Amino acid sequence: MAQSKKPKAKPTPRKKPASKAKKATTAKKPTTKAGTGNATASARKRSFALTYLINGSNATQAAKKAGYSEASAHTTGWQMLQDPEVRAIIAAERKRVLEQHRHDLDSLVSELAQIGLFDIRAVLDENGALLKPSEWPSFAGKVISGVEVSELFENVEGTKELIGYLKKVKLWDKNSALEKLVRILGGYEKDNSQLGESIGRAIVVPAKEGQR
């Protein structure tokens, strides 16, 4: 007797997974790195220029102080000094300070010149003896820092007798005064690249005779 075949069960259709709702995305606006904006860049340049004038023309340190990378401050300092905006700020500040302190600067230059160009014969008589301070020319008091007087004794028949005085005139440092004077007058043109190269020219000023 033939067996009856069972009908095949129809496969249950799989349900498609519900599609996830797409998240709305908003395009991000491009951001500017801190310190690269025009306003910030100009502020840094000004900071560099002013620091450079204050710290004795050290471009590397000025770059660090202005917020530039310390690793590249050596090169950045040189680059800043080539920048027209920085050069204009430096020139303007120098002019402003010069005009504001012209009298003070003139006095400073005058005193440095008196120290640097001082001739000791101005306080000596024709025999080479030191004149009394009251007989010195007026500028000598600014040049001479002090006078050291020592008594000289001689043993005469067992008695210590005063035979004279040893007078030492102390002057303010002439070399330092001349160095500062030449710098103020622009006698040295230093390569501000801080890369070890320098260009200089010396101003030779003949000593004045007989400043009496």
C-alpha positions in Angstrom: 0.0 0.0 0.0 1.5 3.3 -1.1 2.3 5.9 1.6 0.9 9.4 1.2 3.5 12.2 1.0 3.3 15.0 3.5 2.9 18.4 2.0 6.1 20.6 2.3 5.7 23.5 4.7 6.2 26.9 3.0 9.2 28.8 4.3 8.3 31.7 6.5 9.4 34.9 4.9 12.0 36.7 6.9 11.2 40.2 8.0 13.5 42.9 6.8 15.2 44.6 9.8 13.8 48.0 10.4 16.0 50.6 8.8 17.7 52.8 11.3 16.8 56.4 11.1 19.7 58.4 9.6 21.1 60.9 11.9 21.0 64.4 10.6 24.5 65.7 10.1 25.6 69.3 10.1 28.7 70.3 8.2 31.3 71.6 10.6 32.7 75.0 10.0 36.4 75.2 9.4 38.2 76.4 12.5 41.2 78.7 12.7 44.1 77.6 14.8 44.7 79.8 17.8 47.3 82.5 17.0 46.9 82.5 13.3 44.2 85.1 12.9 45.1 88.4 11.4 44.4 90.3 14.6 46.4 87.9 16.7 49.3 87.8 14.2 49.5 91.6 14.3 49.4 91.6 18.1 52.3 89.1 18.2 54.3 91.2 15.8 53.9 94.2 18.0 54.7 92.3 21.1 57.9 91.0 19.4 58.9 94.5 18.2 58.5 96.1 21.6 60.2 93.2 23.5 63.1 93.4 20.9 63.6 97.1 21.7 63.4 96.5 25.5 65.6 93.4 25.8 68.7 94.9 24.0 67.8 93.6 20.5 67.7 89.9 21.2 65.4 88.6 18.5 65.3 85.0 19.7 64.1 86.0 23.2 61.7 88.4 21.7 60.1 85.7 19.6 59.7 83.5 22.7 58.2 86.3 24.7 55.7 87.0 21.8 54.4 83.4 22.0 56.2 81.8 19.1 57.5 78.3 19.4 60.7 78.1 21.4 62.0 75.3 19.2 62.0 77.7 16.2 62.4 81.0 18.0 65.9 81.3 16.6 64.7 81.4 13.0 61.4 83.1 13.8 63.3 86.0 15.3 65.2 86.5 12.1 62.1 86.3 10.0 60.3 88.8 12.2 63.1 91.4 11.6 62.6 91.0 7.9 58.8 91.7 8.2 57.8 95.2 6.9 55.2 95.5 9.7 57.6 94.7 12.4 60.3 97.0 11.0 57.8 99.8 10.8 56.8 99.3 14.5 60.5 99.3 15.6 61.3 102.4 13.6 58.2 104.2 14.9 58.9 103.3 18.6 62.5 104.4 18.3 61.4 107.7 16.8 58.8 108.2 19.5 61.3 107.5 22.4 63.9 109.7 20.8 61.6 112.6 20.5 60.2 112.1 24.0 63.7 111.8 25.6 65.8 113.9 23.3 67.1 116.1 26.1 67.9 113.1 28.3 69.6 111.3 25.4 71.7 114.4 24.5 72.8 114.7 28.1 73.7 111.0 28.2 75.7 111.2 24.9 77.5 114.3 26.3 78.6 112.6 29.5 79.6 109.4 27.7 81.7 111.5 25.3 83.4 113.4 28.2 84.3 110.1 29.9 85.4 108.3 26.7 87.4 111.2 25.3 88.8 112.5 28.6 92.5 113.5 28.7 94.1 113.2 32.1 96.3 116.2 31.4 93.2 118.3 32.0 93.7 117.9 35.8 97.5 118.1 35.8 99.7 121.2 36.0 102.6 121.8 33.7 104.9 119.8 36.0 102.6 116.8 36.0 101.3 117.3 39.5 97.6 116.8 40.2 95.7 120.1 40.4 93.4 120.9 43.3 89.8 119.8 42.7 88.8 123.5 42.8 91.1 124.0 39.8 89.7 121.2 37.7 87.6 122.0 34.6 83.8 121.6 35.3 83.5 118.4 33.3 86.3 116.6 35.2 84.0 115.9 38.2 81.8 113.7 35.9 84.8 111.8 34.6 86.8 111.2 37.8 85.2 108.7 40.1 87.6 109.3 43.0 91.0 110.3 44.1 93.0 108.0 46.5 95.7 109.8 48.6 98.4 107.9 50.4 101.0 109.3 52.7 104.7 108.5 51.9 107.1 108.2 54.8 110.8 107.8 55.0 112.9 106.6 57.9 115.4 109.3 58.8 117.8 108.5 61.6 115.3 106.1 63.1 112.5 108.6 62.8 109.5 108.2 60.4 109.1 111.4 58.5 106.4 112.3 56.0 108.0 113.1 52.7 105.0 113.4 50.4 101.8 112.0 49.1 100.9 109.5 46.4 97.7 110.4 44.6 95.8 108.0 42.4 93.1 109.3 40.2 90.3 106.8 39.4 88.4 107.3 36.2 85.1 105.9 35.1 85.6 103.1 32.5 86.6 104.8 29.2 86.3 101.6 27.1 82.7 101.0 28.4 81.8 104.6 27.7 83.1 104.6 24.2 81.4 101.3 23.5 78.0 102.7 24.6 78.6 105.9 22.8 79.4 104.2 19.5 76.3 102.0 19.8 74.0 105.0 20.5 75.5 106.8 17.5 74.9 103.8 15.2 78.5 102.9 14.8 77.8 99.2 14.9 75.4 97.5 12.4 74.6 94.2 14.0 73.1 91.4 12.0 69.9 90.8 14.0 69.5 87.4 12.5 71.1 86.0 15.7 72.7 83.5 13.4 76.2 84.4 14.5 77.0 86.7 11.7 77.7 90.3 12.3 78.6 93.3 10.2 80.3 96.2 12.0 82.0 99.4 11.3 84.0 101.4 13.8 83.9 105.1 14.3 87.3 106.4 15.2 87.2 109.6 17.2 90.5 111.4 17.8 91.2 112.3 21.4 91.0 116.1 22.0 94.1 117.7 23.2 94.2 119.9 26.3 90.8 119.7 27.7 91.3 122.3 30.4 
